[in-house]
Structures are given as structure tokens and as C-alpha cells.
Amino acid sequence: MTPPRTESEETDARLVEAYRSGDERAAAELVRRHAPMLGRFLAGAGAFPSEVEDLVQEALFRAFRRIDSWRGDASFRSWLLTIGGNLLKDEHRRRKGRTVISIEDRDIPDPSDPSGGVVADELADRIQAGLGKLPRLQREVFLMRAQQGAEYQDIAKALGTTPGAARVHFHHAIKALKGLIE
């Protein structure tokens, strides 16, 4: 049984139909809505910071070039994440699996607690290092669930797995990252 569509998914579907009918404003709205999320996903999944913008643009270019292949089985967002994830896999193959994860988007320390900022920075460094050590599927599931708030059903469709497997990957990622914190 397919879960009911959310309002944003229905709006995305209407925007895709409008774009298919020639409305360029619909494409601009889809880009505005999804490009930042795609960039965060790619950066967290191991894209070099200098490559994130290019990967986002290439993913959007491919999505709009192949917009007729989106059937609406999955949300537009998860379809776009699939395209971005595939581009990143290609990039990893080209780089032979070397992974660098950006830590530029750290939390700003509380100026009233000098030691809190140091502790937060150290914790963020350990978590980022831990993300880089996770197997690819665990890292991608964790980022899609924790960073994007994606449902297991959408994660499974985007990554070509099952919702149950996505839950298991998320659980293992959490367990590994908790080990770094404790």
C-alpha cells in the first residue's frame, strides 16, 4: 500500500506537470525548493566542498533533461536524491573511493561558555570523522534520515534498497556514531 502524498509532494507533482507543459517558472521553483537540500545531502555524503555546487547543478540538469522518466512513484525529492547519489557514486569511483567530508558548517559556539564551544567543536570533528568511516549505505541512510528527515520508504526508493534494510543501516550508523560520542 502506498502511503498518502504530503502537500509538498502534491505541489512538486503539479510543478513537474507545469514544467512538462512549458512553464519555466515551475522549474525555477523546484530548483529553489530542492537545490539546498541536495547540496547538504551531497556534502554530507562525502562530496568535496569544491564540487558540491557542480554536482547539484549536474543533478538538476539531468533531472530536468529526464523529467519524463519521473513517474511519481517516489517523491520528486527522493528521485532527485537518487540522481545526486548516483552522480556522487560516479565521482567516488573516479576518485577511487577517497572520501572527504566538509566540516565547514559547524555550530557556532555559545560565546558565554568558552569551554562549551571547544567541546562542541571536538564532538563535531569526531562525528564528521565517524561519518567518513561509515560504509556508504549507512552514511547515506543516516544523512537522508537525520539531515533531511526522509522517511524510510523514500530512503529505500532513493538508494535502491528496502525500508527494513534502510532502518537497519540507520541503526548501525547511530550505534557507530554513539560510540564516538561516549
LINCOR-V807820 format. One record per residue. RES is the residue in one letter. SS is DSSP state (H for helix, E for strand, C for the rest). PHI is phi in whole degrees, -180 to 180 (none if undefined). NEAR is the number of other C-alpha atoms within 12 Angstrom. Layout:
RES_SS_PHI_NEAR ; RES_SS_PHI_NEAR
This chain:
M_C_none_5 ; T_C_-82_11 ; P_C_-67_13 ; P_C_-64_13 ; R_C_-74_17 ; T_C_-81_16 ; E_H_-61_11 ; S_H_-68_18 ; E_H_-66_25 ; E_H_-66_19 ; T_H_-65_21 ; D_H_-59_32 ; A_H_-62_30 ; R_H_-65_22 ; L_H_-65_28 ; V_H_-62_34 ; E_H_-63_25 ; A_H_-63_20 ; Y_H_-65_25 ; R_H_-61_21 ; S_C_-88_15 ; G_C_105_13 ; D_C_-85_16 ; E_H_-68_17 ; R_H_-63_17 ; A_H_-65_23 ; A_H_-64_29 ; A_H_-61_20 ; E_H_-68_21 ; L_H_-63_33 ; V_H_-65_29 ; R_H_-58_18 ; R_H_-74_22 ; H_H_-114_31 ; A_H_-61_31 ; P_H_-61_24 ; M_H_-64_28 ; L_H_-64_41 ; G_H_-62_39 ; R_H_-63_33 ; F_H_-62_42 ; L_H_-65_46 ; A_H_-63_38 ; G_H_-70_40 ; A_C_-85_44 ; G_C_116_42 ; A_C_-68_37 ; F_C_-63_27 ; P_H_-53_24 ; S_H_-71_17 ; E_H_-106_22 ; V_H_-58_32 ; E_H_-60_23 ; D_H_-65_23 ; L_H_-66_35 ; V_H_-62_36 ; Q_H_-63_24 ; E_H_-66_26 ; A_H_-63_32 ; L_H_-66_34 ; F_H_-60_21 ; R_H_-64_23 ; A_H_-62_32 ; F_H_-72_29 ; R_H_-69_16 ; R_C_-113_18 ; I_H_-58_27 ; D_H_-69_17 ; S_H_-83_18 ; W_C_-77_25 ; R_C_-95_14 ; G_C_88_25 ; D_C_-63_22 ; A_C_-111_33 ; S_C_-65_35 ; F_H_-58_40 ; R_H_-60_43 ; S_H_-68_37 ; W_H_-63_36 ; L_H_-66_45 ; L_H_-64_44 ; T_H_-62_35 ; I_H_-61_36 ; G_H_-62_41 ; G_H_-63_42 ; N_H_-66_28 ; L_H_-61_31 ; L_H_-66_37 ; K_H_-60_27 ; D_H_-60_16 ; E_H_-64_25 ; H_H_-63_22 ; R_H_-62_13 ; R_H_-66_12 ; R_H_-88_15 ; K_C_62_11 ; G_C_82_18 ; R_C_-68_19 ; T_C_-121_31 ; V_C_-125_26 ; I_C_-113_32 ; S_C_-68_28 ; I_C_-122_27 ; E_C_-71_18 ; D_C_-92_16 ; R_C_-69_17 ; D_C_-69_18 ; I_C_-78_17 ; P_C_-65_19 ; D_C_-72_14 ; P_C_-62_11 ; S_C_-80_9 ; D_C_-129_12 ; P_H_-59_13 ; S_H_-73_13 ; G_H_-63_16 ; G_H_-65_18 ; V_H_-65_18 ; V_H_-62_18 ; A_H_-63_20 ; D_H_-64_22 ; E_H_-65_20 ; L_H_-64_24 ; A_H_-61_26 ; D_H_-62_24 ; R_H_-66_23 ; I_H_-66_31 ; Q_H_-62_31 ; A_H_-63_24 ; G_H_-64_32 ; L_H_-59_38 ; G_H_-67_32 ; K_H_-92_25 ; L_C_-68_30 ; P_C_-59_21 ; R_H_-52_28 ; L_H_-64_34 ; Q_H_-61_34 ; R_H_-63_41 ; E_H_-66_45 ; V_H_-63_48 ; F_H_-59_40 ; L_H_-65_38 ; M_H_-66_41 ; R_H_-78_31 ; A_H_-79_22 ; Q_H_-87_22 ; Q_C_-101_26 ; G_C_73_18 ; A_C_-69_30 ; E_C_-79_29 ; Y_H_-59_33 ; Q_H_-61_29 ; D_H_-69_36 ; I_H_-62_40 ; A_H_-60_33 ; K_H_-65_31 ; A_H_-68_33 ; L_H_-104_34 ; G_C_69_25 ; T_C_-136_22 ; T_C_-105_20 ; P_H_-58_22 ; G_H_-63_19 ; A_H_-65_21 ; A_H_-62_32 ; R_H_-61_27 ; V_H_-64_21 ; H_H_-61_31 ; F_H_-64_33 ; H_H_-59_22 ; H_H_-66_22 ; A_H_-64_32 ; I_H_-60_25 ; K_H_-61_20 ; A_H_-66_26 ; L_H_-70_27 ; K_H_-63_16 ; G_H_-60_15 ; L_H_-77_21 ; I_H_-83_19 ; E_C_-79_10
